């Protein structure tokens, strides 16, 4: 059960991977409050407790489906905790999602006796749940989906992108992701490497005000022709070549509980440039570059030096490819099946 189900976003892809992992052994029904035609689901209100099922609940923002959590139910309940973005990180024209995240954050402690088991995907998320009073917590990785890894890349895009030197951002183009900071870093690196380009791939519908700020920055820095904004790409044939031919993945996100695009980049041997502000140093595990967001000139110098050092870049690329198997869909499925075994253990007897 999830608030929103859509192809191409992190939770939507993850739900599909869960369905693939368990479908050979169990009957599954996906429930959501909202969704698109690209993914089949039933409305959340169709959920009926039976005492024989598992309710796998994806917790992120407050939604109508929280109604099923108001009291302890007969089914075994798993919280899949995706983290709650701090409400203050939303822009002034995102009042509704700011309200929903604030409520989800406020209500988190009250459900500690409703769930039998919690899944988290980073040490940061585990700390949040323990501070809220949760005890039965298991950490599992999120994954690079097979649909992206095995996609046939679009030949026209692949041909063009393979000829460019560019850095890449993939994700929602919102304040939380500090896309303005990533663009400013790019502008300063480009002063040292004039041939460098940047691609920003992601949904731009959330905050028109923030999109205007991005447009203003591109004009002010005179890089409108050097930064491409594709919008949301859900087709893996289109998304794959952007990852495959990037020199670096850049994210200055101010909050993350995991960040799937980082491990997707890792799977293609693309090192990440990020900061200490989130759990991303934990996720990348020495496969990228950690810079200081407050010193963009220094950060730009580090990035330019890395791009010019083929031996060091190649070493980071190898580290990415060595670490990426931790985040394959097969590895995630294996860990989820271990969680299934833990569910049977917990359901059949006391601690």
C-alpha positions in Angstrom: 0.0 0.0 0.0 1.3 3.4 -1.0 0.1 6.9 -1.3 0.9 7.3 -5.0 1.9 4.7 -7.6 3.5 5.9 -10.8 6.0 4.4 -13.2 9.4 6.0 -13.2 9.5 7.3 -9.6 11.6 5.6 -6.9 8.7 4.2 -4.9 6.7 3.1 -8.0 9.7 1.2 -9.3 10.4 -0.3 -5.9 6.8 -1.5 -5.5 7.1 -3.2 -8.9 10.3 -4.9 -7.8 8.6 -6.1 -4.6 5.7 -7.5 -6.7 8.3 -9.3 -8.9 10.1 -10.8 -5.9 7.0 -12.2 -4.2 4.7 -13.0 -7.1 6.0 -16.5 -7.7 5.2 -17.5 -4.1 2.2 -15.4 -3.1 -0.8 -13.6 -4.3 -0.2 -9.8 -4.3 -2.5 -6.8 -4.5 -1.1 -3.3 -4.9 -3.2 -0.6 -3.3 -2.8 3.2 -3.7 -4.7 6.4 -3.1 -3.5 7.8 -6.5 -1.8 6.4 -9.5 -1.4 6.3 -13.3 -2.6 3.9 -16.0 1.0 2.7 -16.3 0.7 0.6 -13.1 -2.3 -1.6 -12.1 -3.6 -1.1 -8.6 -6.7 -1.0 -6.4 -7.8 2.0 -4.3 -6.5 1.9 -0.8 -10.0 1.8 0.7 -10.4 -1.7 -0.9 -8.1 -3.1 1.8 -9.9 -5.6 4.0 -7.9 -7.1 7.0 -8.1 -10.9 7.1 -5.6 -12.0 9.7 -4.0 -14.2 7.0 -2.3 -11.4 5.0 0.6 -9.0 5.3 0.0 -5.3 4.9 3.2 -3.8 3.4 2.8 -0.1 4.0 5.0 2.5 2.4 5.4 5.4 4.8 6.5 8.8 3.4 3.9 11.6 3.3 0.4 11.6 5.0 -2.3 10.3 2.8 -5.9 8.9 2.9 -4.5 5.4 3.4 -3.4 6.3 6.9 -7.0 5.5 7.9 -6.1 1.8 8.0 -3.5 2.4 10.7 -5.8 4.0 13.3 -5.9 0.8 15.3 -4.0 -2.5 15.6 -5.3 -4.8 12.9 -5.3 -8.6 12.6 -2.8 -8.7 9.6 0.9 -8.7 10.1 2.0 -5.1 9.3 5.3 -4.0 7.8 6.2 -0.3 7.6 8.5 0.3 4.7 9.9 3.6 5.8 11.0 6.0 3.0 11.7 8.9 5.3 9.9 12.2 5.7 11.4 15.2 4.0 11.5 18.1 6.5 8.6 20.4 5.8 10.8 23.4 5.9 12.6 22.2 2.7 9.6 22.8 0.5 9.2 26.0 -1.5 6.6 28.6 -0.6 4.3 27.4 -3.5 4.3 23.8 -2.2 2.0 24.4 0.7 0.0 21.2 0.4 2.9 18.7 0.3 4.5 20.7 3.1 1.3 20.2 5.2 1.2 16.4 4.4 4.9 15.9 5.3 4.4 17.8 8.5 1.5 15.6 9.5 3.3 12.4 8.6 6.3 13.5 10.8 4.0 14.5 13.7 2.1 11.2 13.6 5.1 8.9 13.2 5.5 8.1 16.9 1.8 7.1 17.3 2.2 4.1 15.0 5.0 2.3 16.8 2.6 -0.2 18.3 0.6 -0.6 15.0 3.5 -2.1 13.0 5.0 -5.5 13.6 8.2 -4.8 11.7 9.9 -1.9 10.0 12.1 -1.8 6.9 14.6 1.1 6.4 17.2 1.7 3.7 19.9 3.7 5.5 21.4 4.1 8.9 19.9 7.6 9.0 16.3 6.2 8.6 16.9 3.7 11.4 18.0 6.4 13.7 14.8 8.4 13.0 12.6 5.4 13.8 14.4 4.5 16.9 14.1 8.1 18.1 10.4 7.7 17.5 10.2 4.6 19.7 10.3 1.8 17.1 12.3 -1.3 17.9 11.8 -4.1 15.3 13.8 -2.6 12.4 15.6 -4.3 9.5 17.8 -2.5 7.0 17.6 -3.6 3.4 19.0 -1.9 0.2 17.0 -0.3 -2.5 18.0 -1.3 -6.0 18.9 -0.5 -9.5 15.9 -2.0 -11.4 16.3 -4.6 -14.1 14.2 -2.5 -16.4 16.9 0.2 -16.4 20.0 -2.0 -16.3 18.8 -4.3 -19.1 17.0 -1.6 -21.3 18.0 -1.2 -24.9 19.2 2.3 -25.0 17.7 4.8 -27.5 20.3 4.8 -30.4 19.8 8.5 -31.3 20.3 9.6 -27.7 23.2 7.2 -27.1 24.9 8.5 -30.2 24.7 12.1 -29.2 25.4 11.8 -25.5 28.4 9.6 -26.1 30.1 12.5 -27.8 29.7 14.9 -24.9 31.5 15.5 -21.6 28.7 16.1 -19.1 27.6 15.9 -15.5 24.2 14.6 -14.6 21.5 15.2 -12.1 18.4 12.9 -12.0 15.5 13.5 -9.6 12.7 15.8 -8.7 13.7 19.4 -9.5 12.8 20.9 -6.2 14.3 22.9 -3.3 15.0 19.8 -1.3 17.4 18.6 -4.0 19.3 22.0 -4.1 19.4 21.9 -7.9 20.4 25.6 -7.8 23.5 24.6 -5.9 24.4 21.9 -8.4 23.9 24.3 -11.3 26.1 26.9 -9.6 28.8 24.2 -9.1 28.6 23.3 -12.7 28.9 26.9 -13.8 32.2 27.3 -11.8 33.6 24.0 -13.1 32.8 25.0 -16.6 35.0 28.1 -16.2 37.9 25.6 -16.0 36.5 23.1 -18.6 34.5 25.1 -21.2 33.5 22.0 -23.1 31.6 20.6 -20.1 27.8 20.3 -20.3 25.1 19.4 -17.7 21.8 17.5 -18.0 19.0 17.8 -15.4 16.6 14.9 -15.8 13.5 15.0 -13.6 9.9 16.2 -12.9 9.7 20.0 -12.9 6.0 20.3 -12.1 6.1 20.7 -8.3 7.2 24.3 -7.8 6.8 26.9 -10.7 8.6 29.4 -8.5 11.7 27.2 -8.2 11.7 26.6 -11.9 11.8 30.4 -12.5 14.7 30.7 -10.1 16.5 28.0 -12.1 15.8 29.8 -15.3 17.1 33.1 -13.9 20.3 31.4 -12.7 21.0 29.9 -16.1 20.5 33.4 -17.7 22.6 35.2 -15.1 25.5 32.7 -15.5 25.1 32.6 -19.3 24.8 28.8 -19.4 21.4 28.4 -20.9 22.8 26.5 -23.9 25.0 24.3 -21.7 22.4 23.0 -19.3 19.7 20.7 -20.7 16.4 20.2 -18.8 14.6 17.1 -20.1 11.7 16.9 -17.6 10.6 13.6 -16.3 11.8 10.5 -18.2 10.0 7.3 -17.2 11.1 5.2 -20.2 14.2 3.3 -19.3 15.4 3.3 -22.9 15.6 7.1 -22.8 17.0 7.3 -19.2 19.7 4.7 -19.6 22.0 6.6 -22.0 21.9 9.7 -19.8 23.4 7.6 -17.0 25.7 5.5 -19.2 27.7 8.3 -20.7 27.8 10.8 -17.8 31.2 11.6 -16.4 29.8 12.4 -12.9 26.5 12.4 -11.1 26.0 15.5 -9.1 23.6 16.0 -6.2 23.7 18.6 -3.5 20.4 17.4 -1.9 19.6 18.8 1.5 17.8 15.7 2.7 17.7 12.1 1.6 16.8 8.8 3.2 18.5 6.8 0.4 18.5 8.3 -3.2 18.0 5.6 -5.8 19.5 7.7 -8.7 22.9 7.6 -6.9 23.0 3.8 -7.0 21.7 3.8 -10.6 24.6 6.0 -11.6 26.9 3.6 -9.6 25.6 0.7 -11.7 26.9 2.4 -14.8 30.3 3.2 -13.2 29.5 6.9 -12.7 31.0 8.5 -9.6 28.8 10.8 -7.5 29.7 14.3 -6.3 27.8 15.1 -3.1 28.1 16.7 0.4 28.1 15.5 4.0 24.6 17.0 4.5 22.7 13.7 4.0 23.1 9.9 4.2 24.7 9.8 0.7 28.3 9.3 1.9 27.0 6.1 3.6 25.3 5.0 0.3 28.2 5.8 -2.1 30.7 4.2 0.3 33.9 5.7 -1.1 32.9 5.6 -4.8 32.6 9.4 -5.3 33.7 12.8 -4.2 32.5 14.6 -1.0 32.7 18.3 -1.3 31.8 21.3 0.9 28.6 23.0 -0.2 29.7 26.2 1.6 32.9 26.5 -0.5 31.7 26.2 -4.1 35.0 27.5 -5.5 36.9 24.8 -3.7 34.3 22.2 -4.7 34.6 23.3 -8.4 38.4 23.0 -8.2 38.1 19.4 -6.8 35.6 18.4 -9.6 37.7 20.0 -12.4 40.8 18.2 -11.0 39.0 14.9 -11.0 37.7 15.3 -14.5 41.2 16.0 -15.7 42.7 13.0 -13.9 41.7 10.0 -15.9 43.6 7.6 -13.6 41.7 8.8 -10.5 38.4 8.9 -12.3 39.0 5.4 -13.6 39.7 4.2 -10.1 36.4 5.7 -8.8 34.6 4.1 -11.8 36.0 0.7 -10.8 34.9 1.2 -7.2 31.4 2.0 -8.4 31.2 -1.2 -10.5 32.6 -3.2 -7.6 30.0 -1.8 -5.1 27.0 -1.8 -7.4 26.2 -5.5 -6.9 25.0 -4.6 -3.4 22.1 -2.7 -5.0 21.0 -5.1 -7.7 17.3 -6.1 -8.0 18.4 -9.7 -7.3 20.2 -8.8 -4.1 17.2 -6.7 -3.0 14.8 -9.7 -3.7 17.1 -12.0 -1.7 17.0 -9.6 1.3 13.2 -9.2 1.1 12.8 -12.9 1.1 14.8 -12.9 4.3 12.4 -10.4 5.7 9.6 -12.8 4.8 11.2 -15.5 6.9 11.5 -13.0 9.8 7.8 -12.2 9.4 6.9 -15.9 9.8 9.2 -16.1 12.9 7.7 -13.1 14.5 4.1 -14.1 13.8 4.5 -17.6 15.1 6.0 -16.8 18.5 7.1 -14.2 21.1 10.4 -12.4 20.9 
